[in-house]
Amino acid sequence: MQRYPLNVASPLDQKLGGVLGARTAATFAKGFGIETVGDLLTHYPRRYARRGELTELSHLPLDDDVTIVAEVIDVRERPMRAKKGSLLEARITDGKGILTLTFFNQPWRAKDLRPGVRGIFAGKVGEYRGSRQLAHPDYELFEEDNPGGAESAEAWAMKPIPIYPATSTVSSWKVQKAVGVALDSLGELDDPVPDAVRKSRGLLPFTRAIELIHRPTVDAEWRAARKSLRFQEAFVLQTALLEQRQRLKEQAATPRIPKPDGLLEQFDAALDFTLTADQREVGEAIANDIATPEPMNRLLQGEVGSGKTVVALRAMLAVADTGGQSALLAPTEVLAGQHIRSIVSTLGPDLAARVRPTLITGQLPTADRRKALLAAVTGQAQIVIGTHALMSESVEFFDLGLVVVDEQHRFGVDQREALRRKGAVPPHVLVLTATPIPRTVAMTVFGDLDISTIAELPAGRIPIETFVVPLADRPGWEGRVWERLSEELEKGRQAFVVCPAIDAESDAAPAEPDGPVRPLTTVADTLDMLRADERLAGRRIEALHGRLTSDEKDARMRAFAAGEIDVLVATTVIEVGVDVPNASAMIVLDADRFGVSQLHQLRGRVGRGDVPGLCLLVTAAETGTPARERVEAVAATLDGFELAQKDLELRQEGDVLGSVQSGRRSSLRLLRVVKDGDLILQARSIAEQVLAQDPSLVRHPALRDALERRLDEAERDFLAKS
């Protein structure tokens, strides 16, 4: 394998300014975050067009930035009526539809835009007097430089033209030209995929793949290039995750083995219910992990109400049996307060007195906070529960043995790392999520963690009935929603009503791109409306949202749990963890403004006791739109894992790494976890074999270079904390 001379970096690491010039490099850095040749060459085309094929104009969405291939029909210039100057209008076509290009005071463009000329046009789709248009679009016309002869003319017309992700200041063809300059100066590249692997899978060499994905002459070339580079991306990423997992296991942790007849055994003996098979299996895996001198790094995913907290509590008691402490990090003060009440109740008076569960939040009174800090630093509190306040410098532990992070997606990795570093030696880490993660996402994002799943719900849980209330089709059904709420309250039950915004001035959820802009339903308006509804006369209706103080939120949640409030009108502050067995109804207004996993989480707040659960998803989204499809997907199943996969497909995944984590891990380029699951699994298996034979990658220097390039300093730091 070729290696670059000593002290000479890979051509991919060269700063873009040295190739394109400082001004152009600054434009690419600002527009795309591209700083090196490698960054530019992995800014892959998103599709390929042809000179001989025109873009279908009838389906261009309004307000979208588009890049299209079309032919000029005619051009005309006319004076503007309201002000001085002229308006140049050029009509372009795909052979069926027509789109107008408009230019103000630029009559010279008529020399370029001659009838019959074809080119690429880029701009934002607007509408004027019922006709689609691009105002002041950027364009590049095809030069009619194809050689003579029918065969070469056909090749010229059908040659793939790469269309790149672009911005308003950097068009696709400007990217293409910059890529061409970089390719011309590139030279040969070392391949991070071992030769034997590449040959066995029929992949192109790295240099050839990079060339053909940007400069194909036929479709087969860019397809082969994408196949090769997609595998390389999966292989490098999986190697990075497995290497991080390997490093974590090389650290030294304190084994935590519960003693006979200790806290854990006493707790198990006193349980008034039987653990599910999944709970027992996961509990054994955790017990085995924390009994070793390697730090546990495990993700526990489980359905809403599947009993993850009990599993975590048993691990905390095992640590307490060794004299160690556990820290439970919760995303909100409401949830932290509920956790401590639930844990104290579950432990019972005797065990609670010995373990001393202690709450630390930012809103604690000074005297209470001082006592809590003292209990933590002296080791008297063996279970410490809190919010972000646990990460503050004033919080210290005597012997932190286990960190439990509840609803991990609510925290950045820096916050989790700040808590982990409070241990004198690396503590064991257990991350909980009630948002089921599709297998391919788990491999791609959490490949450095051991993953456990609780899919089984405790016996006796009554399934929740979910219905879509489609106001676009059945506007008269809105009244029935509140009648149904009244019927639930008549049975002595309680209900949640969830809105996407607090009031009209809230930072509202963005309008759906596939539907009209509508004002959001707010907590303030809904509260007033329900209090004025005669059907709910005499009912105690209160609000819960993020603008309330911590004391107010806690007081209202306590009152609701105690049955002193009948209806809680809330935002998604109640999305996770709130547990009120008597709450039977969940009504979500503007349900299309929430994601699939959010709706599933919200639904899980009801049906947690011995009364049936009812969830009404109220939406004005039109039939057939993605927004409506999300809502209907949730109503169709209670299986969170099925919904997680559906959510991934509906969202078309986006930046999976960034959205699931903190955004500091590089986004996926060609890899798509929705459809590339088998490829990811194969790449992981090969990466495991490579690392088993060469843990330090001494014999695979090109792979080592690729890891360094794929994960810059910030990203490596991120991986070390995740």
C-alpha positions in Angstrom: 0.0 0.0 0.0 1.3 3.4 -0.9 2.1 5.8 2.0 2.8 9.5 1.8 6.4 10.5 2.6 7.3 11.1 6.2 5.8 14.4 7.6 3.6 14.8 4.5 -0.1 14.8 5.1 -2.7 13.2 2.9 -3.8 15.4 0.0 -7.3 15.2 1.6 -6.0 17.2 4.6 -4.8 20.1 2.5 -6.5 23.4 3.4 -8.9 24.5 0.7 -7.3 27.9 0.4 -4.1 26.4 -1.0 -6.1 24.9 -3.9 -8.9 27.3 -4.6 -7.6 30.5 -3.2 -8.5 32.3 0.0 -11.6 34.1 -1.2 -13.3 31.0 -2.7 -12.2 28.9 0.3 -13.9 31.4 2.7 -17.1 31.1 0.7 -17.1 27.3 1.0 -16.3 27.5 4.7 -19.2 29.9 5.4 -21.7 28.1 3.1 -21.0 24.5 3.9 -18.4 24.3 6.7 -15.9 22.9 4.1 -12.3 23.7 5.0 -10.2 20.9 3.5 -9.9 19.1 0.2 -11.3 16.0 1.9 -14.3 18.0 3.1 -14.9 19.2 -0.5 -14.6 15.8 -2.1 -17.0 14.3 0.4 -19.6 17.0 -0.5 -21.1 14.4 -2.8 -23.6 15.1 -5.6 -27.2 14.6 -4.4 -28.4 13.5 -7.8 -27.4 13.5 -11.5 -29.1 15.3 -14.4 -28.5 15.0 -18.1 -28.4 17.7 -20.8 -30.8 15.6 -22.8 -33.4 15.3 -20.0 -35.5 18.1 -18.6 -36.8 18.5 -15.1 -40.5 18.1 -14.6 -41.6 21.6 -13.7 -45.2 20.8 -12.6 -44.1 19.3 -9.3 -41.7 22.0 -8.1 -42.8 22.9 -4.5 -43.3 26.6 -3.7 -40.6 28.3 -1.6 -38.1 25.5 -2.2 -34.6 26.2 -3.5 -34.4 24.1 -6.7 -31.8 23.2 -9.3 -33.4 22.2 -12.6 -32.5 21.4 -16.2 -34.7 23.1 -18.7 -34.9 24.7 -22.2 -35.6 28.4 -23.0 -38.8 29.0 -25.0 -38.7 32.8 -25.4 -37.5 36.0 -23.8 -39.2 39.4 -23.6 -38.4 42.7 -22.0 -41.0 45.3 -20.9 -40.9 48.5 -18.8 -42.0 48.2 -15.2 -45.2 50.1 -14.4 -44.7 51.2 -10.8 -41.1 52.4 -11.1 -38.3 53.1 -13.6 -36.5 50.3 -15.3 -37.3 47.2 -17.2 -38.3 43.6 -16.4 -36.8 40.7 -18.4 -38.9 37.6 -18.5 -37.6 34.3 -19.9 -39.9 31.3 -20.1 -38.4 27.9 -19.8 -40.0 24.5 -20.2 -39.6 20.8 -19.7 -41.8 20.1 -22.8 -45.0 20.1 -20.7 -45.0 22.8 -18.0 -43.6 26.3 -18.1 -41.7 28.3 -15.5 -40.9 32.0 -15.8 -37.5 33.5 -15.0 -37.7 37.2 -14.0 -34.8 39.7 -13.9 -35.0 43.3 -13.0 -33.0 45.9 -15.0 -30.8 43.2 -16.6 -31.7 43.4 -20.3 -28.3 42.0 -21.3 -29.3 38.6 -20.2 -31.4 38.3 -23.4 -28.2 37.6 -25.3 -27.6 34.5 -23.2 -31.2 33.2 -22.8 -31.9 32.5 -26.5 -34.9 30.3 -27.5 -33.7 26.6 -27.7 -30.8 27.0 -25.3 -30.7 24.5 -22.5 -29.0 24.9 -19.1 -29.2 24.5 -15.3 -31.2 27.0 -13.4 -31.2 27.5 -9.7 -33.4 29.7 -7.4 -36.4 29.8 -5.0 -39.7 28.8 -6.5 -42.2 31.6 -6.2 -45.6 32.4 -7.6 -46.9 35.6 -9.4 -50.5 35.8 -10.6 -50.9 32.1 -10.4 -47.8 31.2 -12.3 -44.6 29.6 -11.0 -41.5 31.7 -11.3 -37.8 32.0 -10.3 -36.9 35.6 -9.5 -33.2 36.5 -10.3 -32.2 32.9 -10.6 -28.6 31.8 -11.1 -28.0 29.7 -14.2 -25.3 28.0 -16.3 -26.1 27.3 -20.0 -24.8 24.2 -21.7 -22.1 25.0 -24.3 -22.9 23.3 -27.5 -19.5 22.0 -27.8 -20.3 18.4 -28.4 -18.4 16.8 -31.4 -20.3 16.1 -34.5 -21.9 12.8 -35.3 -25.1 11.2 -33.9 -23.3 8.8 -31.5 -21.1 11.4 -29.8 -24.1 13.8 -29.7 -26.1 11.2 -27.9 -23.2 10.6 -25.4 -23.0 14.4 -24.8 -26.7 14.6 -24.2 -26.8 11.6 -21.8 -23.6 12.3 -19.8 -24.5 12.6 -16.1 -24.3 16.1 -14.7 -23.7 16.1 -10.9 -26.1 18.3 -9.0 -24.6 19.2 -5.6 -26.2 20.5 -2.4 -26.0 24.3 -2.9 -26.7 27.6 -1.1 -28.0 30.9 -2.3 -24.4 32.1 -2.8 -22.7 28.9 -4.0 -24.5 27.2 -6.9 -24.2 23.5 -7.8 -22.0 24.3 -10.8 -19.7 26.4 -8.7 -19.2 23.4 -6.4 -18.6 21.3 -9.5 -15.9 23.6 -10.8 -14.2 23.7 -7.4 -14.3 19.9 -7.2 -12.8 19.7 -10.6 -9.8 21.9 -9.5 -9.3 19.7 -6.4 -9.5 16.5 -8.4 -6.9 17.8 -10.9 -4.4 18.4 -8.1 -5.2 15.3 -6.0 -2.9 12.5 -6.9 -3.2 8.9 -5.6 -5.0 8.3 -2.3 -4.4 5.5 0.2 -7.4 3.3 0.7 -8.7 2.9 4.2 -10.5 -0.3 3.2 -8.1 -3.2 3.2 -7.2 -4.5 -0.3 -8.5 -8.0 0.4 -11.9 -6.6 1.6 -12.2 -4.3 -1.3 -11.5 -7.0 -3.8 -13.8 -9.5 -2.2 -16.6 -7.0 -2.3 -15.9 -5.8 -5.8 -15.3 -2.2 -4.7 -13.4 0.4 -6.6 -10.1 1.8 -5.3 -10.5 5.0 -3.3 -9.0 7.3 -5.8 -11.0 5.9 -8.7 -14.3 6.0 -6.6 -13.7 9.7 -5.8 -13.1 10.5 -9.4 -16.1 8.7 -10.7 -18.6 10.0 -8.2 -17.8 13.5 -9.3 -16.9 13.0 -13.0 -18.9 10.0 -14.3 -19.3 9.6 -18.1 -22.1 7.0 -17.7 -24.5 6.2 -14.8 -22.8 2.9 -14.1 -19.7 4.7 -13.0 -21.3 6.9 -10.3 -23.3 4.0 -9.1 -20.2 1.9 -8.6 -18.5 4.8 -6.9 -21.3 5.4 -4.5 -21.4 1.7 -3.6 -17.6 1.7 -2.9 -17.7 5.0 -0.9 -20.9 4.0 1.0 -19.1 0.8 2.3 -16.0 2.8 3.1 -18.1 5.3 5.2 -19.8 2.4 7.1 -16.5 0.7 7.7 -14.7 3.7 9.0 -17.5 4.8 11.2 -18.0 1.3 12.7 -14.2 1.0 13.3 -14.3 4.3 15.2 -17.2 3.2 17.4 -15.6 -0.2 18.1 -12.2 1.4 18.8 -13.9 3.7 21.3 -15.7 0.8 22.9 -12.3 -1.0 23.2 -10.7 2.0 24.8 -13.6 2.3 27.4 -13.1 -1.3 28.4 -9.4 -0.7 28.9 -10.2 1.8 31.7 -10.2 0.6 35.3 -13.5 0.7 37.3 -14.4 -0.6 40.8 -16.3 -3.9 40.7 -19.7 -3.6 42.4 -20.8 -7.0 43.7 -23.8 -7.0 46.1 -23.2 -8.7 49.4 -25.4 -11.6 50.6 -28.5 -10.5 52.4 -27.7 -7.0 51.5 -29.8 -4.1 50.3 -30.4 -5.7 46.9 -31.5 -9.1 48.2 -33.8 -7.4 50.8 -35.3 -5.2 48.1 -36.0 -8.2 45.9 -37.5 -10.2 48.7 -39.9 -7.3 49.5 -41.1 -6.7 45.9 -44.9 -7.1 45.7 -44.7 -7.9 42.0 -42.8 -10.3 39.7 -40.2 -8.9 37.4 -40.8 -9.6 33.7 -38.5 -12.0 31.8 -37.0 -9.0 30.0 -36.3 -7.2 33.3 -34.6 -10.2 34.8 -32.5 -10.8 31.7 -31.4 -7.1 31.5 -30.8 -7.0 35.2 -28.4 -10.0 35.0 -26.5 -8.3 32.1 -26.1 -5.2 34.2 -25.1 -7.1 37.3 -22.4 -8.9 35.3 -21.2 -5.6 33.8 -20.8 -3.8 37.1 -19.2 -6.8 38.8 -16.1 -6.4 36.5 -13.2 -4.0 36.7 -14.2 -2.6 33.3 -16.6 0.4 33.4 -20.1 -0.6 32.1 -21.3 1.6 29.3 -24.8 0.3 28.5 -27.9 1.7 26.8 -31.2 0.4 28.1 -34.1 1.1 25.8 -37.6 0.1 26.7 -41.2 0.8 26.0 -43.0 3.5 28.1 -44.0 1.7 31.3 -41.9 -1.3 30.8 -40.1 -1.0 34.1 -36.7 0.5 33.3 -36.6 2.4 36.5 -36.9 -0.7 38.6 -34.0 -2.3 36.7 -31.9 0.8 37.3 -32.8 0.9 41.0 -31.7 -2.6 41.5 -28.3 -1.7 40.0 -28.1 1.3 42.3 -28.7 -1.0 45.3 -26.0 -3.3 44.1 -23.6 -0.4 44.1 -24.9 0.8 47.5 -24.1 -2.7 48.9 -20.5 -2.0 48.2 -20.6 1.4 49.9 -20.8 3.2 46.6 -23.1 5.9 45.4 -25.3 6.3 42.3 -26.3 9.5 40.6 -29.6 9.6 38.6 -29.7 12.5 36.1 -33.2 13.5 35.0 -34.0 16.1 32.3 -36.6 18.1 34.3 -37.3 19.1 37.9 -40.8 17.6 37.5 -39.3 14.2 36.6 -36.5 14.4 39.2 -39.1 15.1 41.9 -41.2 12.2 40.7 -38.2 9.9 40.6 -37.3 10.5 44.2 -40.9 10.1 45.4 -41.2 6.9 43.3 -37.9 5.5 44.5 -38.6 6.3 48.2 -42.0 4.6 47.8 -40.6 1.6 46.0 -37.8 1.1 48.6 -40.1 1.3 51.6 -39.3 3.1 54.8 -36.5 0.8 56.1 -34.4 0.6 52.9 -35.1 4.3 52.1 -33.7 5.3 55.5 -30.5 3.3 54.9 -29.9 4.4 51.4 -31.1 8.1 51.9 -32.2 9.1 48.4 -31.4 12.8 48.1 -32.6 15.4 45.6 -30.4 18.1 44.2 -32.0 20.7 41.8 -31.3 24.3 41.0 -34.5 25.4 42.8 -33.8 23.8 46.2 -33.9 26.3 49.1 -30.4 27.2 50.3 -30.7 25.2 53.6 -32.0 22.1 51.8 -29.3 22.3 49.2 -26.6 22.6 51.8 -27.8 19.4 53.5 -28.1 17.6 50.2 -24.6 18.6 49.2 -23.2 17.4 52.5 -25.0 14.1 52.2 -23.5 13.5 48.8 -19.9 14.4 49.6 -19.9 12.4 52.8 -21.4 9.3 51.1 -24.4 9.3 53.4 -26.7 9.7 50.4 -26.1 6.5 48.4 -28.7 7.5 45.7 -28.5 11.1 44.5 -31.2 12.3 42.1 -31.1 15.6 40.3 -31.2 17.7 37.2 -28.4 19.6 35.4 -27.6 20.9 38.9 -25.7 17.6 39.6 -23.0 18.8 37.2 -22.2 22.0 39.0 -18.8 22.2 40.7 -20.4 22.4 44.2 -21.7 18.8 43.9 -19.1 16.2 45.0 -19.4 12.5 45.8 -17.7 10.3 48.3 -17.6 7.2 46.0 -19.5 7.6 42.8 -19.9 4.1 41.4 -22.8 4.4 38.9 -24.2 7.1 36.7 -27.8 6.6 35.4 -28.9 9.0 32.7 -32.7 9.1 32.2 -34.0 10.0 28.8 -30.5 10.4 27.4 -31.7 12.3 24.3 -32.4 15.3 26.6 -28.8 15.8 27.5 -25.6 16.8 25.7 -22.6 14.6 26.0 -20.7 17.4 27.8 -23.2 17.3 30.6 -23.0 13.5 31.0 -19.3 13.6 30.9 -19.2 16.3 33.6 -21.1 14.0 35.9 -19.0 10.9 35.0 -15.8 12.8 35.9 -17.0 13.3 39.5 -16.0 9.7 40.2 -12.5 9.1 41.6 -12.3 6.2 39.2 -14.5 5.9 36.1 -18.0 5.0 37.3 -20.3 2.5 35.5 -22.8 4.2 33.2 -26.3 3.2 32.4 -28.2 5.3 29.9 -32.0 4.9 29.8 -34.4 5.8 26.9 -38.1 5.2 26.5 -37.7 6.2 22.8 -37.1 2.9 21.0 -34.2 3.1 18.6 -34.2 1.2 15.3 -31.5 -1.5 15.2 -29.6 0.3 12.4 -29.6 3.6 14.2 -28.4 1.8 17.4 -25.5 0.3 15.4 -24.6 3.6 13.8 -25.0 6.0 16.7 -24.6 3.9 19.8 -22.2 1.3 18.3 -19.8 1.9 21.2 -22.4 0.9 23.8 -23.7 -2.4 24.9 -27.5 -2.2 24.2 -30.2 -3.9 26.1 -33.9 -3.9 25.4 -37.1 -4.3 27.5 -39.9 -4.9 25.1 -42.2 -6.8 27.5 -44.8 -4.8 29.5 -45.7 -5.8 33.0 -48.7 -8.2 33.3 -52.1 -6.6 33.6 -51.5 -3.5 31.6 -54.6 -2.6 29.6 -53.9 -1.5 26.0 -54.4 2.2 25.2 -57.0 2.9 22.5 -55.8 5.6 20.1 -58.0 7.5 17.6 -57.2 10.2 15.0 -59.7 13.2 15.1 -59.3 14.5 11.5 -60.7 18.0 11.6 -59.8 18.6 7.9 -62.3 15.8 7.0 -64.6 15.9 10.0 -64.7 19.5 11.5 -67.8 18.6 13.5 -65.9 16.1 15.5 -64.1 18.7 17.6 -67.1 19.0 19.9 -67.1 15.3 20.4 -63.6 15.5 21.8 -64.7 17.6 24.7 -67.8 15.4 25.3 -65.5 12.4 25.5 -63.3 14.2 28.0 -66.3 15.0 30.1 -67.4 11.3 30.0 -63.9 10.3 31.3 -64.1 12.8 34.2 -67.6 11.6 35.1 -66.1 8.2 35.8 -63.8 9.8 38.4 -60.7 9.8 36.1 -58.3 12.5 35.0 -56.9 13.7 31.7 -54.1 15.5 30.0 -54.7 18.0 27.2 -51.4 18.8 25.3 -50.8 21.8 23.1 -47.7 22.7 21.0 -47.3 26.2 22.4 -47.8 28.1 25.6 -49.4 31.2 24.1 -49.5 33.2 20.9 -46.0 34.7 21.7 -44.4 31.3 22.2 -41.6 30.0 20.1 -44.0 27.9 18.0 -43.3 24.7 16.2 -42.5 25.4 12.6 -45.4 25.2 10.1 -45.6 22.0 8.1 -44.0 22.5 4.7 -46.7 20.2 3.2 -49.7 22.2 4.4 -51.0 25.7 5.0 -49.7 27.9 7.8 -52.1 27.7 10.7 -52.0 29.3 14.1 -50.9 26.9 16.8 -53.3 25.8 19.6 -51.9 27.2 22.8 -52.1 26.3 26.5 -53.5 29.7 27.4 -56.4 29.7 24.9 -57.2 26.0 25.6 -57.3 26.6 29.3 -59.7 29.5 28.9 -61.9 27.5 26.5 -62.1 24.5 28.7 -62.9 26.5 31.8 -65.7 28.2 29.9 -67.2 24.9 28.6 -70.4 24.1 30.4 -69.8 20.4 30.0 -66.7 20.8 32.3 -68.4 23.1 34.8 -67.0 22.6 38.3 -63.9 20.7 37.0 -60.5 21.7 38.3 -58.5 22.6 35.2 -54.9 23.9 35.5 -51.9 24.6 33.2 -48.4 23.1 33.3 -45.6 24.4 31.1 -42.0 25.5 31.0 -42.6 29.1 32.1 -43.8 28.2 35.5 -41.2 28.2 38.3 -39.9 24.8 39.4 -42.0 25.1 42.6 -45.1 25.8 40.6 -44.6 22.9 38.3 -43.8 20.5 41.2 -46.9 21.7 43.1 -49.2 21.2 40.1 -47.8 17.8 39.3 -48.2 16.8 43.0 -51.8 18.1 43.0 -52.6 16.2 39.8 -51.1 13.0 41.1 -53.1 13.5 44.3 -56.4 13.9 42.3 -56.8 17.5 43.2 -56.7 18.6 39.5 -59.0 17.0 37.0 -57.5 18.2 33.7 -53.9 19.3 33.1 -53.5 21.5 30.0 -49.8 21.2 29.3 -47.0 21.4 26.8 -44.6 18.5 26.3 -43.1 19.1 29.7 -45.2 16.0 30.6 -43.8 14.0 27.8 -41.5 11.8 29.9 -41.7 10.1 33.2 -45.0 11.6 34.6 -46.8 8.7 36.3 -50.4 9.2 37.4 -52.3 5.9 37.4 -55.8 7.6 37.5 -55.1 9.6 34.3 -57.0 7.8 31.6 -57.3 10.3 28.7 -54.6 12.0 26.6 -55.9 14.6 24.1 -53.2 16.0 21.8 -54.2 19.1 19.9 -52.4 19.9 16.7 -51.0 16.4 16.9 -49.4 16.8 13.4 -47.0 19.4 15.0 -45.3 16.6 17.0 -43.0 13.8 16.0 -43.9 10.2 16.0 -41.8 9.4 19.0 -43.1 12.4 20.9 -46.7 11.3 20.3 -45.8 7.8 21.5 -44.2 9.2 24.6 -47.2 11.4 25.3 -49.6 8.5 24.9 -47.6 6.5 27.4 -48.6 9.0 30.1 -52.1 7.4 30.4 -53.3 3.8 30.9 -50.6 3.3 33.6 -53.0 2.1 36.3 -56.0 -0.3 36.2 -58.2 1.9 34.1 -58.3 1.8 30.3 -56.3 4.5 28.5 -57.7 6.7 25.7 -55.6 8.8 23.4 -57.2 11.3 20.9 -54.9 12.8 18.3 -56.6 15.9 17.0 -55.2 17.2 13.7 -56.2 19.6 10.9 -53.6 18.1 8.5 -54.9 17.0 5.1 -55.2 13.4 4.2 -52.1 12.1 2.3 -49.7 14.7 3.7 -46.6 13.5 5.7 -47.9 15.4 8.8 -51.2 13.4 8.7 -49.3 10.2 7.9 -47.2 10.6 11.1 -50.4 10.9 13.2 -52.0 7.9 11.6 -48.9 5.8 12.1 -49.1 6.4 15.8 -52.8 5.5 16.0 -52.2 2.3 14.0 -49.9 0.6 16.6 -48.7 0.6 20.2 -45.4 -1.0 19.3 -42.8 1.7 20.0 -40.1 -0.2 18.0 -42.3 -0.4 14.9 -43.1 3.3 15.3 -39.4 4.2 15.7 -38.7 2.5 12.3 -41.7 4.2 10.8 -40.5 7.6 12.2 -37.1 7.0 10.6 -38.7 6.3 7.2 -41.0 9.3 7.4 -38.3 11.7 8.4 -36.0 10.3 5.8 -33.5 10.2 8.7 -31.8 13.6 8.1 -28.6 13.9 10.1 -29.1 10.8 12.2 -25.9 11.2 14.2 -26.4 14.8 14.9 -30.0 14.6 15.8 -29.7 11.7 18.1 -26.6 13.0 19.7 -25.3 16.5 20.1 -24.6 17.4 16.5 -20.9 17.3 16.9 -20.5 13.9 15.4 -20.1 14.1 11.6 -23.3 13.6 9.7 -23.7 10.7 7.3 -22.8 11.4 3.7 -23.8 8.5 1.6 -24.9 6.0 4.3 -28.6 5.7 4.9 -29.6 3.8 8.0 -33.1 3.2 6.7 -31.9 1.0 3.9 -28.3 0.2 4.6 -28.8 -1.9 7.7 -27.2 -5.0 6.2 -24.3 -3.1 4.9 -23.7 -1.5 8.3 -23.8 -4.9 9.9 -21.3 -6.4 7.4 -19.0 -3.4 7.8 -19.1 -3.8 11.6 -18.3 -7.5 11.4 -15.3 -6.7 9.2 -14.2 -3.8 11.5 -14.3 -6.2 14.4 -12.0 -8.7 12.6 -9.5 -5.9 11.7 -9.4 -4.6 15.2 -9.1 -8.1 16.7 -6.0 -8.7 14.5 -4.5 -5.2 14.7 -5.9 -3.3 17.8 -3.7 -0.2 17.2 -4.1 -0.3 13.4 -0.3 -0.3 13.0 -0.8 -2.5 9.9 -3.6 -0.3 8.6 -2.2 3.2 8.5 -4.6 4.4 5.9 -7.5 3.4 8.1 -5.9 5.2 11.0 -5.7 8.3 8.8 -9.3 8.0 7.8 -10.4 7.7 11.5 -8.4 10.9 12.3 -10.0 12.7 9.4 -13.5 11.4 10.0 -13.4 12.3 13.6 -11.7 15.6 14.2 -10.5 16.6 17.7 -14.0 17.8 18.8 -15.6 14.7 17.4 -13.1 12.3 19.1 -13.8 14.2 22.3 -17.5 13.7 21.7 -17.1 10.0 21.1 -15.1 9.6 24.3 -18.0 11.1 26.2 -20.9 9.4 24.6 
